Amino acid sequence: MKPKKLYVRNFLGLKEIDLEFVDGITVIEGPNGAGKSSIFEAIMFALFGVGIRYGGRNPYDYVNASSTDKEARIEFLFERGGKEYKLVRVLDARRKSHLAVLKDEEAKITLASKVDQVNCEIRRILGFSDDIFRRTVYLPQGEIDRFLKATKGEISETVLQVLYGDVIERISEKIKERLESVSKDFAILQERYNLFIRELSGVDIENKKEELRKLEEHGKELESRLNDLREKEKILLSALQGVREYLLKKRELEELRSLKAVLERKAEAEEKIKKARELLPIYQRILDLKGRVSQLERRISEFATRKMNLEGSLKQLEERISETRVKLMALLEELHTFEKTIEEKKKIVEMSRPLLGEVNVLTDRMSGIKLQMRKIEEEIRRREEDLRGKMEEMRSIEERLERVREILEKNEEDFLKYLARQVAMRLKEGDTCPVCGGTFKGKFDEFFKIEVEFYENLMREERELEKRREVLEKTLKDREEELKRHEKELEERGQELEGILDRLEGLQKELKELGYSSTLEDELKDLEDRRRKKQEEYQRLQSEVTQLEKEITYLSAEMGEMERNFSETLAEREEILRKLFEEEKSFSRALMNWGFSLEDFLKFVEMKIDEDTNLKLAEVTARIEHIKDDLSRLESQVQGLDPDTLQRRHEEIKREIEWLEEERKKVMQEVGKMKQLIENFEAKRKEVPTMEKQLEQLGKQRKLLELAKNSFKKDEFLSFCTAKILKKILSRTNQYLAVMMDGRFCLEFTEEKGFVVLDNGIQRRAEGLSGGERALISIALAISFAEAIAGRLEAFFIDEGFSSLDSENKRKIAAILKELEKLNKVIIFVTHDREFSEEFERRVRIVGGRKV
């Protein structure tokens, strides 16, 4: 897996960053907490959906807590096996949604669009899990020595997964598929071989060959009988054909004789047709003349009818003109009357206008006064109702006041005693009474009980009722004065209304004396409308008279023209009748000469002439003579032969031939089946040795494949593969350690302990080394591992693996790392040590979660 591009937003400490990776070493440098390690976390999460910090516990913990939208996005472009893939993962912490998409950038297709599908497809493409990724490709912060401290089993698993995991799996799968295919082919071939053996052992081939010989002889016998019958059939068919030909010739001779008679009659008729057609021009002229006479007579009749119609029309038009002129005179008289009446009424209207204006003013004033009076009356009614309500309220108050006073009078003496007792209780003997002025002697009257609160309430109610009565009395007085004022105003308006009514009555009398009425203007308008309509009718009648006079003139001219045409038509008819008489006379003489009646003539004229009739008659005559010769020749050959007997015999032979052919067909089918059986038998007998050889070869292949399958499952083989690659890795590691640690340390691998550190030849546990020693050995091991599997892993990540080293060791590590440039890998390591990062040309600085 070789990374190409990485885009990260709101993931762990990264706010937004866009990186492009190239072959060689790239150093990601920045202060602690800048988000450097988050870049490796983002790559791992993009690939496997899990990270180092939180693992696969809760993916939404990876969303940057300070982001506003609570959404993290990772886009990772990488290369594997010559193909480019793009991974997109989106984490929405609010909606708790995890979206993942994997695309093949070259083919432009989506390979997976669900989280589980993407994870499975990535593992298939890479060929290792996230755990192997952390041990080899990615050395996380604080876990740089993880591979060094791994157990023997973990080391073997890592090597096999990275180097041979998918290869061994594919080889095993191919061996399994091939074994299944060979086993299947072996089983099919074995079954076929067994079937052949059973079939061959169950067939007596010599007996079958004898049966075939007998069937072939029987077939030949049937073929011979068929040939004999076919010869007989030919003879019968020849005789039957001669008889049939003789009968057909006789029938044809009779038909030709009938046809000859028809043709002779037809030739005679055609001669008459020709003679009739010679008279056809004369007959046609007669018909034309008769048609012309009929046309002229129709025209004469039409002329007479038209003349009568024209005379009637002229008479009607003259009557209509006379009637219309009478109407015009009457209308003119009516129009004079209308003009006079309208003028008189207009004069009355003009004289009445001042009076009508005053009437309108008075009417408007009268309407206003009536409206005011209605309002005043309404106000009076409202005031009276209010006054009645107030008087009712006054009565109620006086009644209540009277009842309260009665109660107070009954209890007044007791209340005074109560007051005196209250005063006395505050006096000493010899004090002057503030009420009566006497001297207090220090004695009380007898004790008595009184409801003081009730008495005081009654007194308060009495005072309130008196106040309300006073207010009501004033209100009633005001209401009565207002009522009188409104009544006076109503009376004044009534008097004004009477004056207006008197004046209106006088005006109406004056208008009546002038002749004015309320309908006068409507009458005037109606008269003007009627006058206008009469004028329109007068104009229409005048136009009608003019039009009628024009029509009379036109009809008179047409009558003169028609009379001239009538005279010409009569003369033409007389001339045509004369010609018709001459033609009919000539036609009758011709019919008499040829012996035709008119009916014969018409019949022959309609008939058609066949130009070939005489030729056909000659051909039929010649054919008759030829057939007579043929009959004379055939009569000697068929004498004594019965066609029905010949037919029955032919059918018998035919049925026998059909039966023999069917029998021969069955025999030949049996022969074919027998031959096929014998051929199959011989073919199978020849194929058996070949099948035995194939079974032997397939059996050997199956044994070899089973052996190979079992070999790939054995630990010895896997251990052998692991040992071979580890030997190469350890050799390179020890070379680096000799340079980096002056030959003090070297690394070995044992079946019992895994990696063993030798410190000047003495075994030491990795946990017992210092942090710097452990880091140097781990880095040397990781670099050697990367070199050994250069063809498998195309990227190498180290996260803060150099912090425990001193400056000298950092320079040594830098020199070794630079040698990895030649591996054509993408090598990225993270450090906060700016001095160490300056050892390398390509550097990326991260501050505050962004690239600077």
C-alpha positions in Angstrom: 0.0 0.0 0.0 1.5 3.3 -1.1 -0.2 6.5 0.1 -0.8 9.3 -2.5 -3.0 12.0 -1.0 -4.7 12.6 2.4 -7.4 15.2 3.2 -8.5 15.4 6.9 -11.0 17.7 8.5 -12.1 17.8 12.2 -10.4 14.5 13.1 -8.8 14.3 16.5 -6.4 17.3 16.8 -6.6 18.0 13.0 -8.8 20.9 12.0 -8.2 20.8 8.2 -5.1 19.5 6.4 -4.4 18.4 2.8 -1.2 16.4 2.2 0.4 14.8 -0.9 2.9 12.0 -0.4 5.9 11.2 -2.7 8.5 8.5 -2.7 11.3 9.0 -0.1 11.4 10.3 3.4 9.0 13.0 4.7 9.3 14.3 8.2 6.2 15.7 9.9 7.4 18.0 12.7 5.7 20.3 15.2 5.2 20.9 18.9 3.5 18.5 21.2 -0.3 18.5 20.8 -0.1 20.0 17.3 -1.9 17.0 15.7 1.0 15.2 14.1 0.1 11.7 15.3 -3.4 12.4 14.3 -2.3 12.1 10.6 -1.2 8.5 11.1 -4.4 7.9 13.1 -6.4 9.3 10.2 -4.7 7.0 7.7 -5.3 3.9 9.9 -8.9 4.9 10.5 -9.5 5.5 6.8 -8.1 2.0 6.0 -9.6 -0.1 8.8 -12.3 2.0 10.6 -10.4 1.9 13.9 -7.5 3.9 15.4 -4.8 3.6 18.1 -6.2 6.0 20.6 -9.7 4.7 21.0 -9.5 1.5 19.0 -12.9 0.4 17.6 -14.8 1.3 20.8 -16.7 4.4 19.7 -15.8 5.9 16.3 -17.4 9.3 17.2 -14.8 9.9 19.8 -12.4 10.7 16.9 -14.5 13.7 15.9 -12.8 17.0 16.9 -14.6 18.2 20.0 -14.2 21.9 19.2 -15.7 21.6 15.6 -19.0 23.4 15.1 -20.7 20.9 12.9 -19.4 17.8 14.8 -18.5 16.1 11.6 -15.1 14.6 10.7 -14.1 13.8 7.1 -11.2 11.7 5.8 -10.3 11.2 2.1 -7.3 8.9 1.4 -5.9 8.1 -2.0 -3.5 5.1 -2.2 -2.0 2.7 -4.7 -1.9 -1.1 -4.4 -0.9 -3.6 -7.1 -0.6 -0.9 -9.8 -4.2 0.4 -9.1 -5.3 3.6 -7.4 -8.1 3.5 -4.8 -9.9 6.3 -3.0 -11.3 5.9 0.5 -13.8 8.4 2.0 -15.1 8.2 5.6 -17.4 10.7 7.2 -18.2 10.6 11.0 -21.3 12.6 12.1 -21.2 12.8 16.0 -24.6 14.4 16.2 -26.5 11.9 14.1 -24.3 9.0 15.1 -23.7 8.1 11.5 -20.5 6.6 9.9 -20.4 6.7 6.1 -17.7 4.9 4.1 -17.1 4.7 0.3 -14.3 2.8 -1.6 -13.8 3.6 -5.2 -11.5 2.3 -8.0 -10.1 5.5 -9.4 -8.9 3.9 -12.7 -12.2 2.1 -13.5 -14.3 5.0 -12.0 -16.5 2.5 -10.1 -17.6 2.2 -6.5 -16.4 -1.0 -5.0 -18.2 -0.7 -1.6 -20.5 1.9 0.0 -21.2 0.4 3.5 -18.8 0.4 6.5 -18.6 -3.5 6.8 -18.3 -3.9 3.0 -15.5 -1.3 2.8 -13.6 -2.9 5.7 -13.8 -6.4 4.1 -12.7 -5.0 0.7 -9.7 -3.2 2.2 -8.5 -6.3 4.0 -8.8 -8.2 0.7 -6.9 -5.5 -1.3 -4.1 -5.1 1.3 -3.9 -8.7 2.4 -3.4 -8.0 6.1 -5.3 -6.7 9.2 -5.0 -3.5 11.2 -3.0 -5.4 13.8 -0.3 -6.5 11.2 -0.4 -2.9 10.0 0.6 -1.6 13.5 3.4 -4.1 13.8 5.0 -3.5 10.4 3.8 -0.5 8.3 3.0 1.8 11.3 5.0 2.0 14.5 2.7 4.1 16.8 3.9 6.4 19.5 5.0 4.4 22.6 4.7 1.1 20.7 8.0 1.2 18.6 9.3 -1.9 20.4 6.1 -3.9 20.0 7.5 -6.1 17.3 10.8 -6.6 19.2 8.9 -7.9 22.3 6.5 -10.0 20.3 6.2 -13.7 21.0 7.5 -16.4 18.5 3.9 -17.0 17.3 3.2 -13.3 16.8 6.5 -12.9 14.9 5.7 -15.8 12.6 2.1 -14.6 12.0 3.3 -11.1 11.1 5.9 -12.4 8.6 3.5 -14.8 7.0 0.7 -12.3 6.8 2.8 -9.6 5.3 4.9 -11.8 3.0 3.0 -15.0 2.3 -0.4 -14.6 3.8 -2.4 -14.0 0.7 0.1 -15.9 -1.5 -0.2 -19.1 0.6 -3.9 -18.6 0.8 -4.2 -18.2 -2.9 -1.9 -21.2 -3.6 -4.0 -23.3 -1.1 -7.2 -22.2 -2.8 -5.8 -23.0 -6.2 -4.6 -26.4 -5.0 -8.0 -27.0 -3.5 -9.8 -26.0 -6.6 -7.5 -28.1 -8.8 -7.9 -31.1 -6.4 -11.7 -30.8 -6.6 -11.6 -30.5 -10.4 -9.3 -33.6 -10.7 -11.4 -35.6 -8.2 -14.6 -34.7 -10.1 -13.0 -35.6 -13.5 -11.7 -38.9 -12.0 -15.2 -39.7 -10.6 -16.9 -39.0 -13.9 -14.3 -41.0 -15.9 -14.5 -43.9 -13.4 -18.3 -44.0 -13.6 -18.1 -43.9 -17.4 -15.5 -46.7 -17.4 -17.6 -48.8 -15.2 -20.6 -48.2 -17.4 -18.6 -49.3 -20.5 -17.4 -52.5 -18.8 -21.0 -53.3 -17.8 -22.3 -52.6 -21.3 -19.5 -54.6 -23.0 -19.9 -57.6 -20.7 -23.7 -57.6 -21.3 -23.6 -57.8 -25.2 -23.1 -61.1 -27.3 -21.5 -59.4 -30.3 -21.3 -62.5 -32.5 -25.0 -63.1 -32.0 -25.8 -59.5 -32.9 -23.7 -59.9 -36.1 -25.7 -63.0 -37.1 -29.0 -61.1 -36.5 -27.6 -58.3 -38.8 -26.9 -60.8 -41.6 -30.4 -62.3 -41.4 -32.0 -58.8 -41.4 -30.0 -57.8 -44.5 -31.0 -61.0 -46.4 -34.7 -60.3 -45.5 -34.3 -56.7 -46.7 -32.9 -58.0 -50.1 -35.9 -60.4 -50.4 -38.3 -57.6 -49.8 -36.5 -55.4 -52.3 -36.8 -58.1 -55.0 -40.6 -58.5 -54.4 -41.0 -54.7 -54.6 -39.2 -54.5 -58.0 -41.6 -57.2 -59.4 -44.7 -55.4 -58.2 -43.4 -52.1 -59.6 -43.0 -53.7 -63.1 -46.6 -55.0 -62.9 -47.7 -51.6 -61.8 -46.1 -49.9 -64.8 -47.9 -52.3 -67.2 -51.2 -51.7 -65.5 -50.7 -47.9 -65.5 -49.9 -48.0 -69.2 -53.1 -49.9 -70.0 -55.1 -47.7 -67.6 -53.7 -44.6 -69.1 -54.6 -45.8 -72.7 -58.3 -46.4 -71.6 -58.4 -43.1 -69.8 -57.0 -41.3 -72.9 -59.6 -43.0 -75.1 -62.5 -41.9 -72.8 -61.1 -38.4 -72.5 -60.8 -38.1 -76.3 -64.5 -39.2 -76.8 -65.6 -36.7 -74.2 -63.5 -34.0 -75.8 -65.0 -34.8 -79.2 -68.6 -34.4 -77.9 -67.6 -31.1 -76.2 -66.0 -29.8 -79.4 -69.1 -30.7 -81.5 -71.2 -28.7 -79.0 -68.8 -25.8 -79.2 -68.8 -25.9 -83.0 -72.7 -25.6 -83.0 -72.4 -22.6 -80.6 -69.7 -21.0 -82.7 -71.8 -21.4 -85.9 -74.8 -19.7 -84.3 -72.5 -17.0 -82.9 -71.1 -16.4 -86.4 -74.6 -16.0 -87.9 -75.5 -13.6 -85.1 -72.4 -11.6 -85.6 -73.3 -11.1 -89.3 -76.6 -9.6 -88.2 -74.9 -7.4 -85.6 -72.7 -6.0 -88.3 -75.7 -5.1 -90.4 -77.5 -3.6 -87.4 -74.4 -1.5 -86.6 -74.5 -0.1 -90.1 -77.9 1.4 -89.3 -76.7 2.7 -85.9 -75.7 6.2 -87.1 -79.1 6.8 -88.6 -80.8 5.6 -85.4 -78.5 7.8 -83.3 -79.4 10.8 -85.4 -83.1 10.0 -84.9 -82.5 9.8 -81.1 -80.6 13.0 -81.1 -83.4 14.8 -83.0 -86.0 13.4 -80.7 -83.9 14.5 -77.7 -83.6 18.0 -79.2 -87.4 18.1 -79.8 -88.0 17.1 -76.2 -85.6 19.8 -75.0 -87.3 22.5 -77.1 -90.8 21.4 -75.9 -89.5 21.6 -72.3 -88.2 25.0 -73.0 -91.5 26.1 -74.6 -93.3 24.8 -71.5 -90.8 26.6 -69.3 -91.3 29.8 -71.3 -95.1 29.5 -70.8 -94.7 28.8 -67.1 -92.2 31.6 -66.7 -94.4 34.0 -68.6 -97.3 33.2 -66.4 -95.1 33.6 -63.3 -93.7 36.9 -64.5 -97.2 38.3 -65.2 -98.2 37.2 -61.7 -95.1 38.7 -60.2 -95.7 42.0 -62.0 -99.3 42.1 -60.8 -98.2 41.4 -57.2 -95.5 44.1 -57.4 -98.0 46.7 -58.6 -100.4 45.8 -55.9 -97.6 46.0 -53.2 -96.6 49.4 -54.6 -100.2 50.6 -54.3 -100.6 49.3 -50.8 -97.2 50.7 -49.7 -98.1 54.2 -51.0 -101.3 54.1 -49.1 -99.3 53.2 -45.9 -96.9 56.0 -46.7 -99.7 58.6 -46.8 -101.1 57.3 -43.5 -97.7 57.4 -41.9 -97.2 60.9 -43.0 -100.4 61.9 -41.4 -99.5 60.2 -38.2 -96.1 61.9 -38.2 -97.8 65.4 -38.5 -100.0 64.5 -35.5 -97.0 63.3 -33.4 -95.1 66.5 -34.2 -98.0 68.6 -33.0 -98.6 66.7 -29.8 -94.9 66.6 -28.9 -94.6 70.4 -29.4 -97.6 71.0 -27.1 -96.2 68.7 -24.4 -92.7 70.3 -24.6 -94.3 73.7 -24.1 -96.1 72.4 -20.9 -92.8 70.9 -19.6 -91.0 74.1 -20.2 -93.6 76.2 -18.4 -93.7 73.7 -15.5 -89.9 73.6 -14.9 -89.9 76.5 -12.2 -92.8 75.0 -10.4 -91.3 71.5 -10.5 -88.0 72.9 -9.2 -89.8 74.4 -6.2 -91.7 71.1 -5.7 -88.4 69.2 -5.7 -86.9 71.6 -3.1 -90.0 71.3 -0.9 -90.1 67.5 -1.3 -86.4 67.3 -0.2 -87.1 69.6 2.7 -90.2 67.5 3.6 -88.2 64.3 3.5 -85.5 65.9 5.8 -88.2 67.1 8.2 -89.8 63.7 8.3 -86.5 62.1 9.0 -85.8 64.6 11.8 -89.3 64.0 13.2 -88.7 60.2 13.2 -85.5 60.7 15.1 -87.1 63.1 17.6 -90.0 60.6 18.1 -87.5 57.8 18.6 -85.6 59.9 21.1 -88.9 60.8 22.9 -89.8 57.0 23.1 -86.3 56.3 24.4 -86.5 59.1 26.9 -90.0 58.0 28.1 -88.8 54.4 28.5 -85.8 55.7 30.5 -88.1 57.9 32.5 -90.4 55.0 33.3 -87.3 53.0 34.3 -86.1 55.7 36.6 -89.6 56.2 38.1 -89.8 52.5 38.7 -86.3 52.6 40.4 -87.6 55.6 42.5 -90.6 53.6 43.6 -88.4 50.7 44.5 -86.0 53.0 46.6 -88.9 54.7 48.4 -90.5 51.3 49.3 -87.1 50.0 50.6 -86.5 53.3 52.5 -89.9 53.0 54.1 -89.3 49.5 55.2 -85.8 50.4 56.6 -87.3 53.4 58.5 -90.0 51.2 60.0 -87.3 48.7 61.3 -85.2 51.6 62.6 -88.2 53.2 64.5 -88.9 49.8 66.1 -85.3 49.5 67.4 -84.5 53.2 68.0 -85.1 53.1 71.8 -83.0 50.0 72.3 -80.2 51.4 70.2 -80.2 54.7 72.2 -80.0 52.7 75.4 -77.1 50.8 74.0 -75.3 54.0 73.1 -76.0 55.4 76.6 -74.6 52.3 78.1 -71.5 52.6 76.0 -71.0 56.2 77.1 -71.7 55.3 80.7 -69.1 52.6 80.6 -66.5 55.3 80.0 -67.8 57.5 82.9 -67.0 57.5 86.5 -69.5 58.3 89.3 -70.0 62.1 89.5 -68.9 62.7 85.9 -71.0 64.9 83.7 -72.9 63.0 80.9 -71.9 64.3 77.5 -75.3 63.5 76.1 -77.8 64.7 78.6 -75.6 67.0 80.8 -76.6 65.3 84.0 -74.4 63.8 86.7 -73.4 60.2 86.4 -74.4 58.2 89.5 -72.5 55.1 88.7 -75.5 52.9 88.1 -76.4 51.0 84.8 -79.8 50.1 83.6 -80.7 46.4 83.3 -78.7 44.5 80.8 -80.3 43.9 77.4 -79.2 42.4 74.0 -79.2 44.3 70.7 -77.7 43.5 67.2 -75.6 46.6 66.8 -74.1 45.6 63.5 -77.5 45.0 61.9 -78.8 48.4 63.2 -75.7 50.2 61.9 -76.1 48.5 58.5 -79.7 49.6 58.3 -78.7 53.2 59.1 -76.0 53.1 56.4 -78.5 51.7 54.0 -81.0 54.5 54.9 -78.4 57.1 54.2 -77.5 55.5 50.9 -81.1 55.2 49.8 -81.7 58.9 50.6 -78.7 59.8 48.5 -79.9 57.6 45.6 -83.4 59.1 45.9 -82.0 62.6 45.7 -79.9 61.7 42.7 -83.0 60.1 41.0 -85.2 63.1 41.7 -82.7 65.4 40.0 -82.3 62.9 37.1 -86.1 62.6 36.7 -86.4 66.4 36.6 -83.7 66.6 33.9 -85.4 63.8 31.9 -88.8 65.5 32.1 -87.3 68.8 30.9 -85.5 67.1 28.0 -88.8 65.3 27.1 -90.7 68.6 27.0 -87.9 70.1 24.8 -88.1 67.2 22.3 -92.0 67.4 22.3 -91.8 71.1 21.5 -89.2 70.5 18.8 -91.5 67.8 17.3 -94.4 70.2 17.3 -92.4 72.9 15.5 -91.3 70.4 12.8 -94.9 69.3 12.4 -96.0 72.9 11.8 -93.2 73.4 9.3 -94.3 70.1 7.6 -97.9 71.3 7.4 -96.7 74.6 5.7 -94.7 72.6 3.2 -97.7 70.3 2.4 -100.0 73.3 1.9 -97.4 74.9 -0.5 -97.0 71.6 -2.4 -100.8 71.3 -2.7 -100.9 74.8 -4.3 -98.1 73.9 -6.7 -99.8 70.7 -7.7 -103.0 72.7 -8.6 -100.9 75.2 -10.7 -99.2 72.3 -12.5 -102.6 70.6 -13.1 -104.0 73.9 -14.6 -101.0 74.0 -17.0 -101.8 70.4 -18.0 -98.7 68.8 -16.4 -98.9 65.4 -14.9 -96.2 63.2 -13.3 -96.2 61.0 -16.4 -95.8 63.8 -18.9 -92.1 63.5 -19.5 -92.5 59.7 -19.9 -95.3 60.3 -22.3 -93.2 62.8 -24.2 -90.3 60.4 -24.4 -92.7 57.6 -25.5 -94.1 59.9 -28.2 -90.6 60.8 -29.5 -89.7 57.1 -29.6 -92.9 56.3 -31.5 -92.3 59.2 -33.9 -88.7 58.0 -34.5 -90.0 54.5 -35.2 -92.7 55.9 -37.6 -90.0 57.9 -39.4 -87.9 54.8 -39.7 -90.9 52.8 -41.0 -91.7 55.7 -43.5 -88.1 55.6 -44.8 -88.3 51.8 -45.0 -91.5 51.9 -47.0 -90.0 54.6 -49.3 -87.0 52.3 -49.9 -89.4 49.4 -50.5 -91.4 51.3 -53.1 -88.1 52.3 -54.9 -87.0 48.6 -54.8 -90.4 47.4 -56.1 -90.3 49.9 -59.0 -86.8 48.6 -59.9 -88.1 45.0 -59.8 -91.0 45.9 -62.1 -88.6 47.5 -64.6 -86.3 44.4 -64.5 -89.3 41.9 -64.9 -90.8 43.9 -67.8 -87.4 43.7 -69.6 -87.1 40.0 -68.8 -90.7 39.5 -70.2 -89.8 41.1 -73.5 -86.5 39.0 -73.9 -88.4 35.9 -73.0 -91.1 36.5 -75.7 -88.4 36.9 -78.3 -86.7 33.6 -77.2 -90.1 31.9 -77.3 -90.7 32.8 -81.0 -87.2 31.6 -81.9 -87.7 28.3 -80.1 -91.0 27.5 -81.9 -89.4 28.0 -85.3 -86.4 25.8 -84.3 -88.8 23.0 -83.2 -90.7 23.0 -86.5 -87.4 22.6 -88.5 -86.2 19.7 -86.3 -89.6 17.9 -86.6 -89.2 18.1 -90.4 -85.7 16.5 -90.3 -86.9 13.8 -87.8 -89.6 12.8 -90.2 -87.1 12.3 -93.1 -84.7 10.3 -90.9 -87.4 7.9 -89.5 -88.7 7.3 -93.0 -85.2 6.3 -94.2 -84.5 4.1 -91.1 -87.9 2.2 -91.6 -87.0 1.4 -95.2 -83.6 0.0 -94.2 -85.2 -2.3 -91.5 -87.7 -3.6 -93.9 -85.0 -4.4 -96.5 -83.0 -6.5 -94.0 -86.0 -8.1 -92.3 -85.4 -6.6 -88.9 -87.9 -5.3 -86.4 -87.0 -2.4 -84.1 -86.6 -4.9 -81.2 -84.2 -7.1 -83.3 -82.2 -4.0 -84.2 -81.9 -2.9 -80.6 -80.9 -6.4 -79.5 -78.2 -6.9 -82.1 -76.8 -3.4 -81.6 -76.2 -4.2 -77.8 -74.5 -7.5 -78.6 -70.7 -7.6 -78.8 -68.7 -9.1 -81.7 -65.9 -11.6 -81.1 -63.4 -10.9 -83.8 -61.9 -14.5 -83.3 -65.2 -16.4 -83.8 -64.5 -17.6 -87.3 -60.9 -18.4 -86.4 -62.1 -20.4 -83.4 -64.6 -22.2 -85.6 -61.9 -23.2 -88.0 -59.7 -24.4 -85.1 -62.5 -26.4 -83.5 -63.3 -28.1 -86.9 -59.6 -29.1 -87.3 -59.4 -30.4 -83.8 -62.5 -32.5 -84.3 -60.9 -34.2 -87.3 -57.6 -34.8 -85.4 -59.5 -36.4 -82.4 -61.4 -38.7 -84.8 -58.0 -40.0 -86.1 -56.8 -40.6 -82.5 -59.9 -42.5 -81.6 -59.5 -44.7 -84.6 -56.0 -45.5 -83.5 -56.8 -46.1 -79.8 -60.0 -48.1 -80.4 -58.0 -51.2 -81.4 -55.7 -51.0 -78.3 -58.4 -50.7 -75.6 -60.9 -53.1 -77.1 -62.1 -55.4 -74.4 -60.5 -53.5 -71.5 -62.6 -52.4 -68.5 -61.2 -49.2 -66.8 -62.9 -50.1 -63.4 -61.2 -53.5 -63.3 -57.9 -52.0 -64.2 -58.3 -49.4 -61.5 -59.2 -52.0 -58.8 -56.1 -54.1 -59.8 -53.9 -51.1 -59.7 -55.0 -50.2 -56.2 -54.4 -53.7 -55.0 -50.8 -53.7 -56.3 -50.3 -50.2 -54.9 -51.4 -51.3 -51.4 -49.1 -54.3 -51.6 -46.2 -52.1 -52.6 -46.9 -49.7 -49.7 -47.0 -52.7 -47.2 -43.7 -54.1 -48.6 -42.1 -50.6 -48.4 -43.2 -50.2 -44.8 -41.8 -53.7 -44.0 -38.5 -52.9 -45.8 -38.3 -49.6 -43.8 -38.7 -51.4 -40.5 -36.1 -54.0 -41.5 -33.7 -51.2 -42.6 -34.3 -49.4 -39.3 -33.5 -52.6 -37.4 -30.4 -53.0 -39.6 -29.3 -49.4 -38.8 -29.8 -49.9 -35.1 -27.9 -53.2 -35.2 -25.0 -51.6 -37.1 -25.0 -48.7 -34.6 -24.9 -51.1 -31.7 -22.0 -53.1 -33.2 -20.1 -49.8 -34.1 -20.7 -48.5 -30.5 -19.5 -51.7 -29.1 -16.4 -51.7 -31.1 -15.7 -48.0 -30.3 -16.2 -48.6 -26.6 -14.0 -51.7 -26.7 -11.2 -49.6 -28.3 -11.8 -46.7 -25.8 -11.4 -48.8 -22.7 -7.6 -49.0 -22.7 -7.4 -45.2 -23.2 -9.8 -44.6 -20.3 -7.7 -46.9 -18.1 -4.6 -44.8 -18.9 -6.5 -41.6 -18.1 -7.8 -43.0 -14.8 -4.2 -43.9 -13.8 -3.0 -40.4 -14.7 -5.8 -38.7 -12.8 -5.2 -40.9 -9.8 -1.6 -39.8 -9.7 -2.5 -36.1 -10.0 -5.0 -36.5 -7.2 -2.4 -38.0 -4.9 0.1 -35.3 -5.7 -2.5 -32.5 -5.1 -3.6 -34.1 -1.8 0.0 -34.2 -0.8 0.5 -30.5 -1.7 -2.7 -29.5 0.1 -1.6 -31.3 3.3 1.9 -29.8 3.0 0.6 -26.2 3.0 -1.3 -26.9 6.3 1.8 -28.2 8.2 3.6 -26.0 10.6 7.0 -27.2 9.4 6.5 -25.6 6.0 5.3 -22.3 7.5 8.2 -22.4 10.0 10.6 -23.0 7.1 9.2 -19.9 5.3 9.4 -17.8 8.4 13.0 -18.9 9.2 14.1 -18.1 5.7 12.9 -14.5 5.7 13.8 -13.9 9.4 17.4 -14.9 8.6 17.5 -12.2 6.0 15.9 -9.6 8.3 18.2 -10.4 11.3 21.3 -10.3 9.1 20.4 -6.8 7.9 19.4 -5.8 11.5 22.7 -6.8 12.9 24.6 -4.9 10.2 22.7 -1.7 11.3 23.3 -2.5 15.0 27.1 -2.9 14.4 27.2 0.6 13.0 24.7 2.2 15.4 25.9 0.5 18.6 29.6 -0.2 17.9 29.0 -4.0 17.7 27.8 -4.2 21.3 24.3 -5.6 20.5 23.1 -8.2 18.0 19.7 -9.9 17.5 18.8 -13.5 17.2 15.6 -15.6 16.8 14.9 -18.8 18.7 11.9 -21.1 18.5 11.4 -20.9 22.3 11.7 -17.1 22.9 11.3 -15.3 19.6 13.7 -12.3 19.3 16.7 -12.5 21.7 19.0 -9.5 22.3 22.7 -10.4 22.8 24.7 -7.8 24.7 28.4 -8.7 24.1 27.3 -12.2 23.7 25.1 -12.3 26.8 21.3 -12.8 26.4 19.2 -10.0 27.7 15.4 -9.4 27.8 14.2 -6.5 25.7 12.3 -5.2 28.8 15.6 -4.9 30.6 17.2 -2.5 28.1 17.1 1.2 28.4 14.6 3.2 26.4 17.3 4.4 24.0 18.7 0.9 23.5 15.3 -0.6 22.9 14.4 2.2 20.4 17.7 1.7 18.4 17.3 -2.0 18.2 13.5 -1.7 17.3 14.2 0.9 14.6 17.0 -1.2 13.1 14.6 -4.2 13.1 11.8 -2.2 11.5 14.1 -0.8 8.8 15.5 -4.3 8.1 11.9 -5.7 7.9 10.9 -2.9 5.5 14.0 -3.7 3.3 13.3 -7.4 3.3 9.7 -7.0 2.2 10.3 -4.1 -0.2 8.2 -5.7 -2.8 5.2 -6.1 -0.4 5.0 -3.0 1.8 5.3 0.3 0.0 5.0 2.6 3.0 6.6 2.9 6.4 5.4 5.1 9.3 7.2 5.9 12.6 5.5 8.0 15.3 7.9 9.7 17.8 10.3 6.8 17.9 13.4 8.9 18.4 12.7 11.0 21.5 14.7 8.7 23.8 17.9 8.8 21.6 20.8 11.1 22.1 22.1 13.4 19.3 24.7 11.0 18.1 22.3 8.1 17.8 19.7 10.3 16.0 22.4 11.2 13.4 23.1 7.5 12.9 19.4 6.7 12.6 19.0 9.6 10.1 21.9 8.2 8.0 20.3 4.7 7.9 16.9 6.1 7.1 18.3 8.0 4.2 19.5 4.7 2.7 15.8 3.6 2.5 15.3 6.3 -0.2 16.5 3.7 -2.7 13.6 1.4 -1.9 11.1 3.5 -3.7 8.9 3.7 -0.6 6.9 6.4 1.0 8.6 6.8 4.4 7.0 9.2 6.9 7.9 9.7 10.5 6.7 12.2 13.1 8.9 14.0 15.6 8.7 17.1 17.8 12.5 17.3 17.6 13.1 20.1 15.2 16.9 19.5 15.2 16.4 15.9 14.1 13.9 16.9 11.4 16.4 19.2 9.8 18.5 16.2 8.9 16.0 15.6 6.0 15.1 17.7 3.0 11.3 17.1 2.8 9.6 18.4 5.9 6.0 19.3 6.8 5.3 21.4 9.9 2.0 21.1 11.8 0.8 23.7 14.3 -2.6 23.9 15.8 -4.0 21.1 13.7 -3.1 22.8 10.4 -0.1 22.7 7.9 2.0 25.8 8.0 
